[in-house]
Amino acid sequence: MPMHDGFYYGTYRCPVCGHRDAAEVSSEDMNRVVECSYCYTALEVTPRSNDSGRFAVQVAEAPVRG
Ligand SMILES: [Zn+2]
């Protein structure tokens, strides 16, 4: 898995609209909530150790942080 300075960098696919985008996830914050840049749905992205460069993604129940 690519990792730079404590961040995983990879891509995810929005399950709502199918839009693909990239995200960075801190290695200390493995369940990062991001907002889809296309439909603005809050998405929870999780690095997958067995699939380098891609994040598992699901619709987040919690509001977007930060
Ligand atoms: Zn979307």
PDB file of the backbone (N, CA, C, O) and the ligand in Angstrom, with CONECT records:
HET     ZN  A 101       1
ATOM      1  N   MET A   1       0.851  -1.211   0.000  1.00  0.00           N
ATOM      2  CA  MET A   1       0.000   0.000   0.000  1.00  0.00           C
ATOM      3  C   MET A   1       0.873   1.242   0.000  1.00  0.00           C
ATOM      4  O   MET A   1       1.786   1.366   0.815  1.00  0.00           O
ATOM      5  N   PRO A   2       0.593   2.159  -0.911  1.00  0.00           N
ATOM      6  CA  PRO A   2       1.370   3.414  -0.926  1.00  0.00           C
ATOM      7  C   PRO A   2       1.095   4.236   0.326  1.00  0.00           C
ATOM      8  O   PRO A   2      -0.051   4.408   0.740  1.00  0.00           O
ATOM      9  N   MET A   3       2.164   4.735   0.914  1.00  0.00           N
ATOM     10  CA  MET A   3       2.007   5.484   2.150  1.00  0.00           C
ATOM     11  C   MET A   3       3.108   6.534   2.183  1.00  0.00           C
ATOM     12  O   MET A   3       4.284   6.232   1.979  1.00  0.00           O
ATOM     13  N   HIS A   4       2.708   7.759   2.443  1.00  0.00           N
ATOM     14  CA  HIS A   4       3.663   8.853   2.449  1.00  0.00           C
ATOM     15  C   HIS A   4       3.443   9.711   3.677  1.00  0.00           C
ATOM     16  O   HIS A   4       2.375  10.298   3.845  1.00  0.00           O
ATOM     17  N   ASP A   5       4.433   9.786   4.523  1.00  0.00           N
ATOM     18  CA  ASP A   5       4.366  10.662   5.687  1.00  0.00           C
ATOM     19  C   ASP A   5       3.136  10.386   6.547  1.00  0.00           C
ATOM     20  O   ASP A   5       2.513  11.316   7.059  1.00  0.00           O
ATOM     21  N   GLY A   6       2.793   9.136   6.702  1.00  0.00           N
ATOM     22  CA  GLY A   6       1.692   8.776   7.574  1.00  0.00           C
ATOM     23  C   GLY A   6       0.323   8.870   6.947  1.00  0.00           C
ATOM     24  O   GLY A   6      -0.694   8.763   7.632  1.00  0.00           O
ATOM     25  N   PHE A   7       0.297   9.074   5.621  1.00  0.00           N
ATOM     26  CA  PHE A   7      -0.993   9.148   4.943  1.00  0.00           C
ATOM     27  C   PHE A   7      -1.076   8.075   3.862  1.00  0.00           C
ATOM     28  O   PHE A   7      -0.130   7.848   3.109  1.00  0.00           O
ATOM     29  N   TYR A   8      -2.223   7.431   3.810  1.00  0.00           N
ATOM     30  CA  TYR A   8      -2.510   6.572   2.677  1.00  0.00           C
ATOM     31  C   TYR A   8      -3.140   7.435   1.584  1.00  0.00           C
ATOM     32  O   TYR A   8      -3.996   8.278   1.852  1.00  0.00           O
ATOM     33  N   TYR A   9      -2.703   7.208   0.367  1.00  0.00           N
ATOM     34  CA  TYR A   9      -3.257   7.949  -0.753  1.00  0.00           C
ATOM     35  C   TYR A   9      -3.871   6.953  -1.730  1.00  0.00           C
ATOM     36  O   TYR A   9      -3.215   6.000  -2.151  1.00  0.00           O
ATOM     37  N   GLY A  10      -5.105   7.176  -2.078  1.00  0.00           N
ATOM     38  CA  GLY A  10      -5.750   6.245  -2.990  1.00  0.00           C
ATOM     39  C   GLY A  10      -7.022   6.828  -3.568  1.00  0.00           C
ATOM     40  O   GLY A  10      -7.349   7.995  -3.357  1.00  0.00           O
ATOM     41  N   THR A  11      -7.728   5.990  -4.300  1.00  0.00           N
ATOM     42  CA  THR A  11      -8.949   6.431  -4.946  1.00  0.00           C
ATOM     43  C   THR A  11     -10.145   5.682  -4.386  1.00  0.00           C
ATOM     44  O   THR A  11     -10.026   4.576  -3.858  1.00  0.00           O
ATOM     45  N   TYR A  12     -11.275   6.303  -4.517  1.00  0.00           N
ATOM     46  CA  TYR A  12     -12.510   5.657  -4.099  1.00  0.00           C
ATOM     47  C   TYR A  12     -13.584   5.942  -5.141  1.00  0.00           C
ATOM     48  O   TYR A  12     -13.467   6.861  -5.951  1.00  0.00           O
ATOM     49  N   ARG A  13     -14.622   5.137  -5.095  1.00  0.00           N
ATOM     50  CA  ARG A  13     -15.736   5.334  -6.003  1.00  0.00           C
ATOM     51  C   ARG A  13     -16.981   5.567  -5.175  1.00  0.00           C
ATOM     52  O   ARG A  13     -17.350   4.745  -4.336  1.00  0.00           O
ATOM     53  N   CYS A  14     -17.622   6.692  -5.418  1.00  0.00           N
ATOM     54  CA  CYS A  14     -18.823   7.045  -4.675  1.00  0.00           C
ATOM     55  C   CYS A  14     -19.928   6.028  -4.970  1.00  0.00           C
ATOM     56  O   CYS A  14     -20.276   5.821  -6.132  1.00  0.00           O
ATOM     57  N   PRO A  15     -20.483   5.391  -3.938  1.00  0.00           N
ATOM     58  CA  PRO A  15     -21.534   4.392  -4.165  1.00  0.00           C
ATOM     59  C   PRO A  15     -22.872   5.025  -4.526  1.00  0.00           C
ATOM     60  O   PRO A  15     -23.792   4.325  -4.949  1.00  0.00           O
ATOM     61  N   VAL A  16     -22.989   6.322  -4.367  1.00  0.00           N
ATOM     62  CA  VAL A  16     -24.251   7.006  -4.640  1.00  0.00           C
ATOM     63  C   VAL A  16     -24.333   7.430  -6.107  1.00  0.00           C
ATOM     64  O   VAL A  16     -25.322   7.152  -6.787  1.00  0.00           O
ATOM     65  N   CYS A  17     -23.291   8.101  -6.587  1.00  0.00           N
ATOM     66  CA  CYS A  17     -23.334   8.654  -7.936  1.00  0.00           C
ATOM     67  C   CYS A  17     -22.303   8.023  -8.871  1.00  0.00           C
ATOM     68  O   CYS A  17     -22.321   8.274 -10.076  1.00  0.00           O
ATOM     69  N   GLY A  18     -21.405   7.204  -8.318  1.00  0.00           N
ATOM     70  CA  GLY A  18     -20.429   6.523  -9.154  1.00  0.00           C
ATOM     71  C   GLY A  18     -19.211   7.358  -9.504  1.00  0.00           C
ATOM     72  O   GLY A  18     -18.346   6.913 -10.257  1.00  0.00           O
ATOM     73  N   HIS A  19     -19.138   8.573  -8.958  1.00  0.00           N
ATOM     74  CA  HIS A  19     -18.007   9.436  -9.225  1.00  0.00           C
ATOM     75  C   HIS A  19     -16.739   8.875  -8.584  1.00  0.00           C
ATOM     76  O   HIS A  19     -16.770   8.384  -7.455  1.00  0.00           O
ATOM     77  N   ARG A  20     -15.631   8.951  -9.310  1.00  0.00           N
ATOM     78  CA  ARG A  20     -14.352   8.512  -8.752  1.00  0.00           C
ATOM     79  C   ARG A  20     -13.543   9.735  -8.335  1.00  0.00           C
ATOM     80  O   ARG A  20     -13.520  10.755  -9.023  1.00  0.00           O
ATOM     81  N   ASP A  21     -12.884   9.602  -7.192  1.00  0.00           N
ATOM     82  CA  ASP A  21     -12.056  10.699  -6.721  1.00  0.00           C
ATOM     83  C   ASP A  21     -10.932  10.130  -5.871  1.00  0.00           C
ATOM     84  O   ASP A  21     -10.926   8.946  -5.536  1.00  0.00           O
ATOM     85  N   ALA A  22      -9.994  10.978  -5.532  1.00  0.00           N
ATOM     86  CA  ALA A  22      -8.864  10.555  -4.716  1.00  0.00           C
ATOM     87  C   ALA A  22      -9.012  11.124  -3.314  1.00  0.00           C
ATOM     88  O   ALA A  22      -9.664  12.147  -3.105  1.00  0.00           O
ATOM     89  N   ALA A  23      -8.392  10.440  -2.360  1.00  0.00           N
ATOM     90  CA  ALA A  23      -8.452  10.897  -0.988  1.00  0.00           C
ATOM     91  C   ALA A  23      -7.160  10.517  -0.275  1.00  0.00           C
ATOM     92  O   ALA A  23      -6.462   9.584  -0.673  1.00  0.00           O
ATOM     93  N   GLU A  24      -6.862  11.246   0.769  1.00  0.00           N
ATOM     94  CA  GLU A  24      -5.760  10.897   1.649  1.00  0.00           C
ATOM     95  C   GLU A  24      -6.341  10.546   3.007  1.00  0.00           C
ATOM     96  O   GLU A  24      -7.215  11.246   3.518  1.00  0.00           O
ATOM     97  N   VAL A  25      -5.854   9.465   3.586  1.00  0.00           N
ATOM     98  CA  VAL A  25      -6.322   9.040   4.891  1.00  0.00           C
ATOM     99  C   VAL A  25      -5.118   8.878   5.802  1.00  0.00           C
ATOM    100  O   VAL A  25      -4.158   8.187   5.461  1.00  0.00           O
ATOM    101  N   SER A  26      -5.174   9.509   6.947  1.00  0.00           N
ATOM    102  CA  SER A  26      -4.107   9.382   7.919  1.00  0.00           C
ATOM    103  C   SER A  26      -4.039   7.963   8.443  1.00  0.00           C
ATOM    104  O   SER A  26      -5.069   7.325   8.665  1.00  0.00           O
ATOM    105  N   SER A  27      -2.839   7.472   8.639  1.00  0.00           N
ATOM    106  CA  SER A  27      -2.673   6.130   9.195  1.00  0.00           C
ATOM    107  C   SER A  27      -3.169   6.056  10.630  1.00  0.00           C
ATOM    108  O   SER A  27      -3.371   4.966  11.165  1.00  0.00           O
ATOM    109  N   GLU A  28      -3.363   7.198  11.248  1.00  0.00           N
ATOM    110  CA  GLU A  28      -3.875   7.229  12.616  1.00  0.00           C
ATOM    111  C   GLU A  28      -5.379   7.475  12.646  1.00  0.00           C
ATOM    112  O   GLU A  28      -5.983   7.536  13.717  1.00  0.00           O
ATOM    113  N   ASP A  29      -5.970   7.613  11.484  1.00  0.00           N
ATOM    114  CA  ASP A  29      -7.397   7.890  11.397  1.00  0.00           C
ATOM    115  C   ASP A  29      -7.944   7.075  10.238  1.00  0.00           C
ATOM    116  O   ASP A  29      -8.275   7.608   9.179  1.00  0.00           O
ATOM    117  N   MET A  30      -8.032   5.769  10.465  1.00  0.00           N
ATOM    118  CA  MET A  30      -8.266   4.835   9.374  1.00  0.00           C
ATOM    119  C   MET A  30      -9.671   4.912   8.797  1.00  0.00           C
ATOM    120  O   MET A  30      -9.914   4.403   7.703  1.00  0.00           O
ATOM    121  N   ASN A  31     -10.581   5.527   9.497  1.00  0.00           N
ATOM    122  CA  ASN A  31     -11.934   5.656   8.976  1.00  0.00           C
ATOM    123  C   ASN A  31     -12.244   7.132   8.762  1.00  0.00           C
ATOM    124  O   ASN A  31     -12.882   7.781   9.590  1.00  0.00           O
ATOM    125  N   ARG A  32     -11.788   7.624   7.663  1.00  0.00           N
ATOM    126  CA  ARG A  32     -11.886   9.029   7.337  1.00  0.00           C
ATOM    127  C   ARG A  32     -13.213   9.294   6.626  1.00  0.00           C
ATOM    128  O   ARG A  32     -13.587   8.582   5.694  1.00  0.00           O
ATOM    129  N   VAL A  33     -13.908  10.324   7.081  1.00  0.00           N
ATOM    130  CA  VAL A  33     -15.135  10.716   6.399  1.00  0.00           C
ATOM    131  C   VAL A  33     -14.809  11.856   5.447  1.00  0.00           C
ATOM    132  O   VAL A  33     -14.286  12.894   5.852  1.00  0.00           O
ATOM    133  N   VAL A  34     -15.124  11.646   4.188  1.00  0.00           N
ATOM    134  CA  VAL A  34     -14.908  12.667   3.178  1.00  0.00           C
ATOM    135  C   VAL A  34     -16.245  12.974   2.511  1.00  0.00           C
ATOM    136  O   VAL A  34     -17.229  12.255   2.684  1.00  0.00           O
ATOM    137  N   GLU A  35     -16.251  14.043   1.760  1.00  0.00           N
ATOM    138  CA  GLU A  35     -17.468  14.427   1.058  1.00  0.00           C
ATOM    139  C   GLU A  35     -17.252  14.217  -0.429  1.00  0.00           C
ATOM    140  O   GLU A  35     -16.266  14.692  -0.994  1.00  0.00           O
ATOM    141  N   CYS A  36     -18.174  13.505  -1.061  1.00  0.00           N
ATOM    142  CA  CYS A  36     -18.079  13.317  -2.503  1.00  0.00           C
ATOM    143  C   CYS A  36     -18.047  14.683  -3.183  1.00  0.00           C
ATOM    144  O   CYS A  36     -18.875  15.549  -2.897  1.00  0.00           O
ATOM    145  N   SER A  37     -17.085  14.866  -4.082  1.00  0.00           N
ATOM    146  CA  SER A  37     -16.940  16.160  -4.730  1.00  0.00           C
ATOM    147  C   SER A  37     -18.020  16.397  -5.782  1.00  0.00           C
ATOM    148  O   SER A  37     -18.147  17.498  -6.319  1.00  0.00           O
ATOM    149  N   TYR A  38     -18.788  15.363  -6.066  1.00  0.00           N
ATOM    150  CA  TYR A  38     -19.797  15.478  -7.113  1.00  0.00           C
ATOM    151  C   TYR A  38     -21.204  15.609  -6.542  1.00  0.00           C
ATOM    152  O   TYR A  38     -21.965  16.486  -6.949  1.00  0.00           O
ATOM    153  N   CYS A  39     -21.552  14.719  -5.582  1.00  0.00           N
ATOM    154  CA  CYS A  39     -22.913  14.738  -5.050  1.00  0.00           C
ATOM    155  C   CYS A  39     -22.944  15.149  -3.573  1.00  0.00           C
ATOM    156  O   CYS A  39     -24.017  15.260  -2.979  1.00  0.00           O
ATOM    157  N   TYR A  40     -21.764  15.373  -2.984  1.00  0.00           N
ATOM    158  CA  TYR A  40     -21.635  15.890  -1.622  1.00  0.00           C
ATOM    159  C   TYR A  40     -22.177  14.953  -0.544  1.00  0.00           C
ATOM    160  O   TYR A  40     -22.485  15.382   0.568  1.00  0.00           O
ATOM    161  N   THR A  41     -22.286  13.687  -0.883  1.00  0.00           N
ATOM    162  CA  THR A  41     -22.646  12.706   0.127  1.00  0.00           C
ATOM    163  C   THR A  41     -21.444  12.442   1.036  1.00  0.00           C
ATOM    164  O   THR A  41     -20.315  12.325   0.558  1.00  0.00           O
ATOM    165  N   ALA A  42     -21.685  12.350   2.337  1.00  0.00           N
ATOM    166  CA  ALA A  42     -20.617  12.002   3.269  1.00  0.00           C
ATOM    167  C   ALA A  42     -20.276  10.524   3.106  1.00  0.00           C
ATOM    168  O   ALA A  42     -21.149   9.661   3.188  1.00  0.00           O
ATOM    169  N   LEU A  43     -19.003  10.249   2.874  1.00  0.00           N
ATOM    170  CA  LEU A  43     -18.543   8.890   2.614  1.00  0.00           C
ATOM    171  C   LEU A  43     -17.427   8.524   3.575  1.00  0.00           C
ATOM    172  O   LEU A  43     -16.534   9.325   3.851  1.00  0.00           O
ATOM    173  N   GLU A  44     -17.495   7.307   4.077  1.00  0.00           N
ATOM    174  CA  GLU A  44     -16.448   6.809   4.948  1.00  0.00           C
ATOM    175  C   GLU A  44     -15.506   5.940   4.131  1.00  0.00           C
ATOM    176  O   GLU A  44     -15.916   4.914   3.589  1.00  0.00           O
ATOM    177  N   VAL A  45     -14.258   6.342   4.041  1.00  0.00           N
ATOM    178  CA  VAL A  45     -13.279   5.608   3.239  1.00  0.00           C
ATOM    179  C   VAL A  45     -12.285   4.912   4.161  1.00  0.00           C
ATOM    180  O   VAL A  45     -11.842   5.483   5.158  1.00  0.00           O
ATOM    181  N   THR A  46     -11.947   3.690   3.821  1.00  0.00           N
ATOM    182  CA  THR A  46     -11.051   2.876   4.628  1.00  0.00           C
ATOM    183  C   THR A  46     -10.010   2.223   3.730  1.00  0.00           C
ATOM    184  O   THR A  46     -10.368   1.547   2.766  1.00  0.00           O
ATOM    185  N   PRO A  47      -8.732   2.411   4.028  1.00  0.00           N
ATOM    186  CA  PRO A  47      -7.696   1.754   3.233  1.00  0.00           C
ATOM    187  C   PRO A  47      -7.845   0.237   3.288  1.00  0.00           C
ATOM    188  O   PRO A  47      -8.148  -0.334   4.335  1.00  0.00           O
ATOM    189  N   ARG A  48      -7.626  -0.400   2.146  1.00  0.00           N
ATOM    190  CA  ARG A  48      -7.685  -1.859   2.092  1.00  0.00           C
ATOM    191  C   ARG A  48      -6.288  -2.394   1.861  1.00  0.00           C
ATOM    192  O   ARG A  48      -5.676  -2.138   0.825  1.00  0.00           O
ATOM    193  N   SER A  49      -5.790  -3.136   2.828  1.00  0.00           N
ATOM    194  CA  SER A  49      -4.406  -3.593   2.776  1.00  0.00           C
ATOM    195  C   SER A  49      -4.170  -4.561   1.617  1.00  0.00           C
ATOM    196  O   SER A  49      -3.036  -4.718   1.166  1.00  0.00           O
ATOM    197  N   ASN A  50      -5.217  -5.201   1.139  1.00  0.00           N
ATOM    198  CA  ASN A  50      -5.043  -6.193   0.084  1.00  0.00           C
ATOM    199  C   ASN A  50      -5.325  -5.626  -1.302  1.00  0.00           C
ATOM    200  O   ASN A  50      -5.356  -6.379  -2.275  1.00  0.00           O
ATOM    201  N   ASP A  51      -5.527  -4.336  -1.409  1.00  0.00           N
ATOM    202  CA  ASP A  51      -5.857  -3.751  -2.698  1.00  0.00           C
ATOM    203  C   ASP A  51      -5.221  -2.376  -2.769  1.00  0.00           C
ATOM    204  O   ASP A  51      -5.878  -1.362  -2.532  1.00  0.00           O
ATOM    205  N   SER A  52      -3.958  -2.349  -3.092  1.00  0.00           N
ATOM    206  CA  SER A  52      -3.171  -1.132  -3.033  1.00  0.00           C
ATOM    207  C   SER A  52      -3.765   0.000  -3.862  1.00  0.00           C
ATOM    208  O   SER A  52      -4.109  -0.171  -5.031  1.00  0.00           O
ATOM    209  N   GLY A  53      -3.873   1.141  -3.234  1.00  0.00           N
ATOM    210  CA  GLY A  53      -4.287   2.326  -3.961  1.00  0.00           C
ATOM    211  C   GLY A  53      -5.779   2.509  -4.079  1.00  0.00           C
ATOM    212  O   GLY A  53      -6.244   3.457  -4.713  1.00  0.00           O
ATOM    213  N   ARG A  54      -6.536   1.613  -3.477  1.00  0.00           N
ATOM    214  CA  ARG A  54      -7.983   1.800  -3.497  1.00  0.00           C
ATOM    215  C   ARG A  54      -8.521   1.773  -2.078  1.00  0.00           C
ATOM    216  O   ARG A  54      -8.008   1.075  -1.203  1.00  0.00           O
ATOM    217  N   PHE A  55      -9.570   2.555  -1.880  1.00  0.00           N
ATOM    218  CA  PHE A  55     -10.207   2.574  -0.579  1.00  0.00           C
ATOM    219  C   PHE A  55     -11.551   1.854  -0.644  1.00  0.00           C
ATOM    220  O   PHE A  55     -12.279   1.951  -1.632  1.00  0.00           O
ATOM    221  N   ALA A  56     -11.859   1.139   0.419  1.00  0.00           N
ATOM    222  CA  ALA A  56     -13.226   0.687   0.604  1.00  0.00           C
ATOM    223  C   ALA A  56     -14.049   1.908   0.990  1.00  0.00           C
ATOM    224  O   ALA A  56     -13.553   2.779   1.704  1.00  0.00           O
ATOM    225  N   VAL A  57     -15.279   1.988   0.537  1.00  0.00           N
ATOM    226  CA  VAL A  57     -16.081   3.178   0.782  1.00  0.00           C
ATOM    227  C   VAL A  57     -17.518   2.795   1.095  1.00  0.00           C
ATOM    228  O   VAL A  57     -18.085   1.876   0.503  1.00  0.00           O
ATOM    229  N   GLN A  58     -18.092   3.528   2.047  1.00  0.00           N
ATOM    230  CA  GLN A  58     -19.506   3.356   2.343  1.00  0.00           C
ATOM    231  C   GLN A  58     -20.069   4.713   2.747  1.00  0.00           C
ATOM    232  O   GLN A  58     -19.328   5.612   3.146  1.00  0.00           O
ATOM    233  N   VAL A  59     -21.365   4.847   2.642  1.00  0.00           N
ATOM    234  CA  VAL A  59     -22.004   6.094   3.026  1.00  0.00           C
ATOM    235  C   VAL A  59     -21.900   6.251   4.542  1.00  0.00           C
ATOM    236  O   VAL A  59     -22.268   5.354   5.300  1.00  0.00           O
ATOM    237  N   ALA A  60     -21.397   7.394   4.963  1.00  0.00           N
ATOM    238  CA  ALA A  60     -21.186   7.642   6.377  1.00  0.00           C
ATOM    239  C   ALA A  60     -22.487   8.051   7.057  1.00  0.00           C
ATOM    240  O   ALA A  60     -23.324   8.753   6.490  1.00  0.00           O
ATOM    241  N   GLU A  61     -22.621   7.586   8.282  1.00  0.00           N
ATOM    242  CA  GLU A  61     -23.796   8.002   9.065  1.00  0.00           C
ATOM    243  C   GLU A  61     -23.508   9.279   9.826  1.00  0.00           C
ATOM    244  O   GLU A  61     -24.419  10.037  10.157  1.00  0.00           O
ATOM    245  N   ALA A  62     -22.240   9.512  10.101  1.00  0.00           N
ATOM    246  CA  ALA A  62     -21.845  10.706  10.844  1.00  0.00           C
ATOM    247  C   ALA A  62     -21.611  11.857   9.871  1.00  0.00           C
ATOM    248  O   ALA A  62     -21.267  11.619   8.713  1.00  0.00           O
ATOM    249  N   PRO A  63     -21.788  13.076  10.311  1.00  0.00           N
ATOM    250  CA  PRO A  63     -21.536  14.226   9.444  1.00  0.00           C
ATOM    251  C   PRO A  63     -20.043  14.375   9.141  1.00  0.00           C
ATOM    252  O   PRO A  63     -19.188  13.883   9.876  1.00  0.00           O
ATOM    253  N   VAL A  64     -19.766  15.053   8.063  1.00  0.00           N
ATOM    254  CA  VAL A  64     -18.385  15.284   7.657  1.00  0.00           C
ATOM    255  C   VAL A  64     -17.663  16.112   8.707  1.00  0.00           C
ATOM    256  O   VAL A  64     -18.189  17.106   9.207  1.00  0.00           O
ATOM    257  N   ARG A  65     -16.464  15.691   9.029  1.00  0.00           N
ATOM    258  CA  ARG A  65     -15.648  16.424   9.996  1.00  0.00           C
ATOM    259  C   ARG A  65     -14.792  17.469   9.294  1.00  0.00           C
ATOM    260  O   ARG A  65     -14.402  17.316   8.137  1.00  0.00           O
ATOM    261  N   GLY A  66     -14.522  18.501  10.013  1.00  0.00           N
ATOM    262  CA  GLY A  66     -13.572  19.491   9.577  1.00  0.00           C
ATOM    263  C   GLY A  66     -13.986  20.234   8.347  1.00  0.00           C
ATOM    264  O   GLY A  66     -13.255  21.106   7.878  1.00  0.00           O
TER     265      GLY A  66
HETATM  266 ZN    ZN A 101     -21.115  11.043  -5.194  1.00  0.00          ZN2+
END
